């Protein structure tokens, strides 16, 4: 799937709470025009699993591409993952999704992992939401284990 028209992209982002009713609590995503054929997507998606995704995309509807993006996932105030396309050609394990990857714990700044499904050529929101469903379950499990350790 390529980047859809601006109208279809707006429908996609503004319908997220309806499309993902069991996951999305609230969205502040807004698409801002920067020219007739370009826009910036900015805002947050608050999830029912206590995660929050901060999103920034620069979109080119003429070329049907995401020109740049930054996706950060928070649990409370702690950043637990972020996705970016900064090239790291020195890391062969990232080659299959180059330049797309995510950073995660432990050592979040240096622990880079391939990001299958993240691309410049199609919407990434469903991939992010699916990743956050899994990540939220893992965070809840970690929280349950730590609370169990305190008793």
Z-matrix of the N, CA and C atoms (Angstrom, degrees):
N
C 1 1.458
C 2 1.525 1 108.83
N 3 1.299 2 117.18 1 129.52
C 4 1.461 3 120.36 2 177.34
C 5 1.531 4 109.47 3 -90.55
N 6 1.319 5 114.91 4 173.15
C 7 1.468 6 119.38 5 176.00
C 8 1.527 7 107.42 6 -62.44
N 9 1.313 8 117.97 7 124.61
C 10 1.468 9 120.21 8 -177.99
C 11 1.526 10 111.79 9 -75.54
N 12 1.308 11 115.47 10 -178.52
C 13 1.463 12 120.42 11 175.26
C 14 1.528 13 109.20 12 -62.40
N 15 1.316 14 115.22 13 163.87
C 16 1.469 15 119.69 14 178.90
C 17 1.525 16 111.07 15 -56.69
N 18 1.332 17 117.10 16 -45.09
C 19 1.460 18 120.91 17 -179.50
C 20 1.529 19 110.98 18 -61.14
N 21 1.314 20 117.49 19 -44.46
C 22 1.467 21 120.60 20 179.14
C 23 1.524 22 111.18 21 -66.74
N 24 1.335 23 117.32 22 -35.52
C 25 1.462 24 120.35 23 177.88
C 26 1.524 25 110.44 24 -67.11
N 27 1.333 26 116.40 25 -41.41
C 28 1.468 27 119.78 26 175.50
C 29 1.525 28 110.42 27 -59.83
N 30 1.331 29 117.13 28 -45.15
C 31 1.468 30 120.20 29 177.79
C 32 1.518 31 111.02 30 -58.80
N 33 1.330 32 116.87 31 -40.66
C 34 1.460 33 121.24 32 178.49
C 35 1.524 34 111.37 33 -61.08
N 36 1.331 35 117.03 34 -51.56
C 37 1.465 36 118.81 35 -174.51
C 38 1.524 37 112.72 36 -71.91
N 39 1.323 38 117.14 37 -35.85
C 40 1.463 39 118.85 38 -176.96
C 41 1.529 40 112.72 39 -81.25
N 42 1.336 41 117.47 40 -10.74
C 43 1.465 42 119.79 41 178.80
C 44 1.530 43 112.76 42 -100.91
N 45 1.321 44 118.37 43 2.98
C 46 1.471 45 120.59 44 -177.03
C 47 1.529 46 113.90 45 -52.37
N 48 1.340 47 119.77 46 -46.05
C 49 1.476 48 118.34 47 179.41
C 50 1.536 49 112.77 48 -61.68
N 51 1.329 50 117.53 49 -30.29
C 52 1.466 51 120.38 50 178.53
C 53 1.524 52 111.81 51 -79.16
N 54 1.332 53 116.78 52 -34.94
C 55 1.464 54 121.35 53 -178.37
C 56 1.531 55 110.74 54 -76.63
N 57 1.330 56 117.05 55 -32.69
C 58 1.472 57 123.06 56 -178.97
C 59 1.532 58 110.11 57 -121.16
N 60 1.331 59 118.54 58 60.61
C 61 1.473 60 119.92 59 -174.02
C 62 1.527 61 113.90 60 -65.27
N 63 1.323 62 118.20 61 -24.86
C 64 1.464 63 120.42 62 -179.71
C 65 1.520 64 112.90 63 -87.38
N 66 1.335 65 116.62 64 -5.30
C 67 1.456 66 120.11 65 -177.57
C 68 1.528 67 113.16 66 -120.22
N 69 1.329 68 117.59 67 -44.89
C 70 1.463 69 121.22 68 -173.85
C 71 1.527 70 110.46 69 -89.11
N 72 1.329 71 116.09 70 119.39
C 73 1.459 72 121.28 71 176.80
C 74 1.527 73 110.01 72 -85.41
N 75 1.346 74 116.07 73 -43.25
C 76 1.460 75 120.39 74 -174.16
C 77 1.525 76 108.76 75 -160.74
N 78 1.311 77 116.42 76 149.81
C 79 1.458 78 121.13 77 176.78
C 80 1.521 79 109.75 78 -134.45
N 81 1.335 80 115.04 79 135.71
C 82 1.462 81 120.55 80 173.36
C 83 1.532 82 110.40 81 -109.89
N 84 1.321 83 117.30 82 15.35
C 85 1.462 84 120.47 83 -178.69
C 86 1.521 85 110.25 84 -60.58
N 87 1.322 86 114.43 85 136.94
C 88 1.460 87 120.38 86 177.33
C 89 1.521 88 108.21 87 -142.89
N 90 1.325 89 115.48 88 138.20
C 91 1.450 90 121.81 89 178.67
C 92 1.527 91 108.56 90 -99.79
N 93 1.337 92 115.99 91 117.81
C 94 1.457 93 122.65 92 -178.27
C 95 1.527 94 109.24 93 -105.81
N 96 1.319 95 117.61 94 126.14
C 97 1.464 96 121.35 95 176.42
C 98 1.514 97 110.10 96 -70.58
N 99 1.322 98 116.08 97 136.68
C 100 1.462 99 121.13 98 172.39
C 101 1.522 100 110.44 99 -113.31
N 102 1.328 101 116.74 100 -18.16
C 103 1.466 102 123.49 101 172.73
C 104 1.527 103 106.08 102 -164.09
N 105 1.318 104 117.02 103 -174.85
C 106 1.468 105 120.11 104 -178.84
C 107 1.529 106 111.79 105 -62.43
N 108 1.333 107 117.40 106 -28.83
C 109 1.470 108 120.16 107 -174.97
C 110 1.525 109 114.20 108 -123.68
N 111 1.332 110 117.68 109 10.11
C 112 1.459 111 120.14 110 178.36
C 113 1.526 112 110.31 111 -131.69
N 114 1.325 113 114.78 112 156.95
C 115 1.458 114 119.59 113 -178.99
C 116 1.526 115 109.30 114 -157.29
N 117 1.318 116 114.23 115 164.33
C 118 1.457 117 122.38 116 174.14
C 119 1.522 118 107.36 117 -119.89
N 120 1.319 119 115.56 118 130.09
C 121 1.461 120 121.82 119 173.75
C 122 1.515 121 107.00 120 -101.18
N 123 1.332 122 116.51 121 126.71
C 124 1.460 123 120.81 122 -177.08
C 125 1.520 124 109.27 123 -144.70
N 126 1.320 125 115.84 124 143.26
C 127 1.453 126 121.04 125 175.37
C 128 1.512 127 111.49 126 147.50
N 129 1.324 128 114.48 127 -163.99
C 130 1.461 129 121.40 128 -177.79
C 131 1.514 130 110.25 129 -132.39
N 132 1.322 131 113.61 130 152.15
C 133 1.460 132 120.86 131 169.53
C 134 1.526 133 105.92 132 -116.83
N 135 1.322 134 116.14 133 120.46
C 136 1.462 135 122.28 134 177.53
C 137 1.523 136 106.97 135 -95.61
N 138 1.328 137 115.55 136 124.57
C 139 1.459 138 120.45 137 -176.23
C 140 1.522 139 111.81 138 -101.95
N 141 1.300 140 115.64 139 154.17
C 142 1.463 141 121.25 140 179.74
C 143 1.522 142 112.57 141 -70.74
N 144 1.336 143 117.64 142 -14.32
C 145 1.467 144 121.25 143 178.54
C 146 1.535 145 112.09 144 -91.93
N 147 1.347 146 116.28 145 19.31
C 148 1.464 147 124.24 146 175.51
C 149 1.523 148 113.94 147 75.65
N 150 1.332 149 117.99 148 9.43
C 151 1.457 150 120.56 149 174.53
C 152 1.527 151 109.38 150 -96.22
N 153 1.312 152 115.10 151 158.36
C 154 1.458 153 122.32 152 178.82
C 155 1.521 154 107.08 153 -136.79
N 156 1.342 155 116.64 154 133.16
C 157 1.459 156 121.54 155 179.85
C 158 1.525 157 108.76 156 -113.15
N 159 1.323 158 116.63 157 120.25
C 160 1.467 159 121.64 158 172.94
C 161 1.525 160 107.07 159 -92.58
N 162 1.330 161 115.65 160 129.85
C 163 1.458 162 121.03 161 -172.24
C 164 1.521 163 110.75 162 -125.47
N 165 1.326 164 114.81 163 136.00
C 166 1.453 165 122.30 164 170.96
C 167 1.529 166 107.09 165 -140.35
N 168 1.316 167 116.65 166 122.85
C 169 1.455 168 122.36 167 175.15
C 170 1.525 169 109.07 168 -132.74
N 171 1.308 170 116.07 169 141.81
C 172 1.455 171 122.81 170 170.42
C 173 1.524 172 105.45 171 -109.39
N 174 1.336 173 116.01 172 118.54
C 175 1.462 174 121.70 173 -172.12
C 176 1.520 175 112.15 174 -112.97
N 177 1.329 176 115.44 175 141.31
C 178 1.457 177 122.68 176 174.93
C 179 1.529 178 106.65 177 -120.84
N 180 1.325 179 116.62 178 103.52
C 181 1.458 180 120.75 179 -176.43
C 182 1.523 181 112.44 180 -76.02
N 183 1.310 182 118.04 181 -23.36
C 184 1.468 183 120.42 182 176.10
C 185 1.526 184 109.87 183 -68.33
N 186 1.332 185 116.58 184 -46.77
C 187 1.462 186 121.87 185 -179.68
C 188 1.531 187 112.52 186 -85.58
N 189 1.332 188 116.01 187 -6.41
C 190 1.470 189 122.37 188 -178.82
C 191 1.531 190 111.42 189 55.37
N 192 1.347 191 114.14 190 51.76
C 193 1.457 192 119.97 191 -178.83
C 194 1.521 193 111.99 192 -141.69
N 195 1.326 194 113.79 193 152.42
C 196 1.458 195 121.58 194 165.09
C 197 1.530 196 104.32 195 -86.96
N 198 1.310 197 117.60 196 118.05
C 199 1.464 198 121.48 197 -177.62
C 200 1.525 199 112.01 198 -80.13
N 201 1.318 200 116.66 199 -32.44
C 202 1.460 201 122.15 200 -179.57
C 203 1.526 202 107.71 201 -157.76
N 204 1.320 203 116.37 202 152.74
C 205 1.460 204 119.78 203 176.57
C 206 1.523 205 110.28 204 -152.57
N 207 1.314 206 113.37 205 160.17
C 208 1.453 207 122.45 206 170.35
C 209 1.522 208 106.35 207 -149.86
N 210 1.325 209 115.97 208 124.14
C 211 1.455 210 121.68 209 178.46
C 212 1.530 211 107.19 210 -125.64
N 213 1.326 212 117.17 211 124.03
C 214 1.464 213 121.52 212 178.92
C 215 1.515 214 109.24 213 -123.69
N 216 1.324 215 115.97 214 134.46
C 217 1.462 216 122.13 215 -178.87
C 218 1.525 217 108.33 216 -111.44
N 219 1.332 218 115.20 217 129.37
C 220 1.460 219 122.02 218 -178.79
C 221 1.517 220 110.69 219 -119.39
N 222 1.322 221 115.65 220 145.07
C 223 1.466 222 122.93 221 167.81
C 224 1.522 223 104.31 222 -117.26
N 225 1.329 224 116.57 223 107.79
C 226 1.458 225 119.84 224 -168.74
C 227 1.516 226 107.98 225 66.22
N 228 1.314 227 117.66 226 -128.05
C 229 1.458 228 121.59 227 178.04
C 230 1.526 229 112.38 228 -97.68
N 231 1.327 230 116.89 229 -0.83
C 232 1.462 231 120.67 230 -176.99
C 233 1.526 232 111.08 231 -90.52
N 234 1.327 233 116.05 232 124.42
C 235 1.462 234 120.74 233 174.44
C 236 1.524 235 107.25 234 -74.58
N 237 1.341 236 116.21 235 119.79
C 238 1.456 237 120.00 236 -177.04
C 239 1.527 238 113.01 237 -109.27
N 240 1.330 239 116.77 238 -10.87
C 241 1.462 240 120.27 239 178.22
C 242 1.520 241 108.14 240 -164.97
N 243 1.323 242 116.19 241 146.91
C 244 1.455 243 119.75 242 167.10
C 245 1.514 244 109.51 243 -145.20
N 246 1.327 245 113.58 244 150.25
C 247 1.460 246 122.71 245 -179.68
C 248 1.522 247 107.86 246 -113.16
N 249 1.344 248 115.73 247 138.23
C 250 1.454 249 119.01 248 174.25
C 251 1.526 250 109.62 249 -156.06
N 252 1.350 251 115.62 250 161.65
C 253 1.459 252 119.76 251 179.51
C 254 1.534 253 113.66 252 -102.62
N 255 1.323 254 117.30 253 19.92
C 256 1.465 255 120.10 254 178.55
C 257 1.531 256 108.39 255 -62.13
N 258 1.325 257 118.59 256 120.50
C 259 1.474 258 119.97 257 -176.91
C 260 1.525 259 112.62 258 -63.92
N 261 1.321 260 115.49 259 136.05
C 262 1.463 261 122.99 260 173.69
C 263 1.525 262 106.95 261 -132.19
N 264 1.316 263 116.27 262 69.16
C 265 1.465 264 120.68 263 -176.01
C 266 1.522 265 112.24 264 -66.11
N 267 1.331 266 116.91 265 -14.55
C 268 1.461 267 120.47 266 178.26
C 269 1.528 268 112.34 267 -75.27
N 270 1.329 269 117.62 268 -5.97
C 271 1.461 270 121.34 269 -179.52
C 272 1.527 271 109.86 270 -112.23
N 273 1.336 272 117.52 271 95.16
C 274 1.470 273 121.28 272 -175.48
C 275 1.533 274 113.95 273 -57.32
N 276 1.324 275 118.13 274 -30.16
C 277 1.477 276 119.44 275 -177.97
C 278 1.531 277 112.56 276 -67.50
N 279 1.347 278 117.12 277 -15.12
C 280 1.464 279 120.55 278 178.10
C 281 1.532 280 112.11 279 -90.42
N 282 1.317 281 117.53 280 -1.59
C 283 1.468 282 121.78 281 -172.98
C 284 1.526 283 112.63 282 -60.33
N 285 1.329 284 117.95 283 -36.69
C 286 1.475 285 118.87 284 -174.43
C 287 1.520 286 113.57 285 -67.52
N 288 1.338 287 118.86 286 -20.23
C 289 1.472 288 120.56 287 176.54
C 290 1.532 289 111.43 288 -122.47
N 291 1.336 290 117.01 289 15.64
C 292 1.461 291 122.71 290 -176.69
C 293 1.522 292 111.14 291 -50.44
N 294 1.333 293 118.53 292 132.70
C 295 1.467 294 128.46 293 1.06
C 296 1.529 295 112.97 294 -93.40
N 297 1.331 296 117.25 295 7.09
C 298 1.471 297 121.92 296 -172.46
C 299 1.534 298 110.57 297 -77.12
N 300 1.330 299 114.75 298 132.16
C 301 1.465 300 120.76 299 179.25
C 302 1.525 301 108.77 300 -160.61
N 303 1.336 302 115.12 301 171.79
C 304 1.458 303 119.19 302 173.28
C 305 1.514 304 109.65 303 -131.09
N 306 1.320 305 114.74 304 157.62
C 307 1.464 306 123.54 305 176.68
C 308 1.524 307 107.22 306 -106.24
N 309 1.322 308 116.74 307 139.36
C 310 1.459 309 120.18 308 -178.26
C 311 1.533 310 110.42 309 -149.50
N 312 1.310 311 116.67 310 168.68
C 313 1.466 312 122.50 311 178.23
C 314 1.519 313 109.49 312 -71.12
N 315 1.303 314 118.95 313 155.89
C 316 1.468 315 126.98 314 -8.26
C 317 1.534 316 110.10 315 -78.53
N 318 1.310 317 116.64 316 166.58
C 319 1.466 318 123.01 317 -179.37
C 320 1.526 319 110.09 318 53.39
N 321 1.332 320 115.34 319 57.70
C 322 1.468 321 123.15 320 -170.20
C 323 1.532 322 113.49 321 -52.28
N 324 1.315 323 117.78 322 -33.95
C 325 1.465 324 119.27 323 -177.83
C 326 1.530 325 112.04 324 -67.52
N 327 1.325 326 117.29 325 -34.06
C 328 1.457 327 121.15 326 -174.54
C 329 1.528 328 114.03 327 -108.78
N 330 1.317 329 117.95 328 -11.01
C 331 1.467 330 121.13 329 -178.75
C 332 1.528 331 109.23 330 -88.58
N 333 1.316 332 115.89 331 90.69
C 334 1.465 333 122.61 332 -177.71
C 335 1.520 334 109.46 333 -100.34
N 336 1.340 335 115.50 334 137.14
C 337 1.461 336 121.68 335 -179.64
C 338 1.528 337 109.21 336 -128.62
N 339 1.337 338 118.09 337 149.45
C 340 1.467 339 120.13 338 175.64
C 341 1.529 340 110.11 339 -58.89
N 342 1.325 341 115.86 340 148.77
C 343 1.476 342 121.44 341 -179.20
C 344 1.521 343 110.05 342 -119.93
N 345 1.350 344 117.16 343 78.20
C 346 1.464 345 119.55 344 179.56
C 347 1.526 346 110.85 345 -60.50
N 348 1.323 347 115.54 346 136.42
C 349 1.460 348 120.38 347 178.03
C 350 1.517 349 114.05 348 92.96
N 351 1.337 350 118.06 349 -19.03
C 352 1.464 351 120.59 350 176.69
C 353 1.530 352 106.87 351 -84.91
N 354 1.322 353 115.47 352 131.32
C 355 1.459 354 120.18 353 -172.40
C 356 1.528 355 110.45 354 -153.55
N 357 1.306 356 115.97 355 166.42
C 358 1.459 357 121.43 356 171.97
C 359 1.532 358 110.99 357 -88.15
N 360 1.333 359 117.11 358 -12.08
C 361 1.463 360 121.80 359 -168.27
C 362 1.524 361 116.26 360 -102.18
N 363 1.318 362 118.18 361 -4.32
C 364 1.464 363 120.43 362 178.55
C 365 1.524 364 109.40 363 -151.51
N 366 1.327 365 116.98 364 161.93
C 367 1.473 366 118.99 365 179.26
C 368 1.532 367 111.05 366 -59.63
N 369 1.317 368 115.69 367 139.66
C 370 1.462 369 121.74 368 -177.71
C 371 1.530 370 113.47 369 -102.69
N 372 1.317 371 117.86 370 -5.80
C 373 1.462 372 120.34 371 -171.60
C 374 1.518 373 113.19 372 -61.64
N 375 1.317 374 119.11 373 -40.97
C 376 1.471 375 119.84 374 -179.39
C 377 1.526 376 110.70 375 -67.23
N 378 1.333 377 117.89 376 -36.10
C 379 1.466 378 121.06 377 176.53
C 380 1.529 379 109.38 378 -63.61
N 381 1.329 380 116.59 379 -46.19
C 382 1.466 381 120.55 380 179.01
C 383 1.522 382 111.72 381 -59.94
N 384 1.327 383 116.28 382 -45.79
C 385 1.465 384 119.83 383 -178.63
C 386 1.527 385 111.01 384 -64.73
N 387 1.319 386 117.84 385 -40.81
C 388 1.465 387 120.07 386 177.54
C 389 1.526 388 111.28 387 -65.24
N 390 1.340 389 116.94 388 -41.84
C 391 1.465 390 119.91 389 175.82
C 392 1.527 391 110.71 390 -59.73
N 393 1.326 392 116.50 391 -40.58
C 394 1.471 393 120.65 392 -177.68
C 395 1.517 394 112.52 393 -72.19
N 396 1.318 395 117.91 394 -26.71
C 397 1.475 396 119.40 395 173.13
C 398 1.527 397 109.24 396 -62.28
N 399 1.325 398 116.33 397 -47.27
C 400 1.464 399 121.41 398 179.09
C 401 1.521 400 111.08 399 -66.38
N 402 1.318 401 115.98 400 -45.40
C 403 1.458 402 121.31 401 -178.97
C 404 1.526 403 110.75 402 -63.55
N 405 1.327 404 117.78 403 -40.41
C 406 1.463 405 121.67 404 179.05
C 407 1.514 406 111.49 405 -63.10
N 408 1.329 407 116.75 406 -39.59
C 409 1.470 408 120.03 407 177.89
C 410 1.524 409 109.68 408 -64.88
N 411 1.328 410 116.72 409 -39.50
C 412 1.466 411 120.80 410 178.76
C 413 1.519 412 110.62 411 -66.35
N 414 1.343 413 117.32 412 -43.42
C 415 1.470 414 121.38 413 178.97
C 416 1.532 415 110.27 414 -62.53
N 417 1.326 416 116.74 415 -40.70
C 418 1.467 417 119.99 416 179.01
C 419 1.524 418 110.00 417 -64.14
N 420 1.323 419 116.80 418 -39.95
C 421 1.462 420 120.66 419 177.63
C 422 1.509 421 111.47 420 -64.54
N 423 1.324 422 117.50 421 -42.27
C 424 1.465 423 121.44 422 177.25
C 425 1.521 424 110.55 423 -62.52
N 426 1.331 425 116.81 424 -40.74
C 427 1.460 426 121.67 425 179.47
C 428 1.525 427 110.55 426 -65.70
N 429 1.331 428 116.82 427 -42.46
C 430 1.462 429 120.71 428 178.90
C 431 1.526 430 110.54 429 -63.00
N 432 1.331 431 117.04 430 -41.55
C 433 1.466 432 120.66 431 179.98
C 434 1.527 433 110.43 432 -65.77
N 435 1.335 434 117.79 433 -41.40
C 436 1.468 435 119.66 434 -178.96
C 437 1.523 436 111.08 435 -68.39
N 438 1.335 437 117.09 436 -34.71
C 439 1.464 438 119.35 437 177.27
C 440 1.515 439 110.39 438 -69.72
N 441 1.330 440 116.42 439 -34.30
C 442 1.454 441 120.68 440 177.20
C 443 1.513 442 111.42 441 -66.92
N 444 1.331 443 116.41 442 -31.58
C 445 1.475 444 120.79 443 178.37
C 446 1.510 445 111.74 444 -68.69
N 447 1.337 446 117.53 445 -24.28
C 448 1.456 447 120.66 446 -175.95
C 449 1.533 448 112.32 447 -81.46
N 450 1.329 449 117.03 448 -16.20
C 451 1.462 450 118.81 449 -178.15
C 452 1.500 451 112.31 450 -91.91
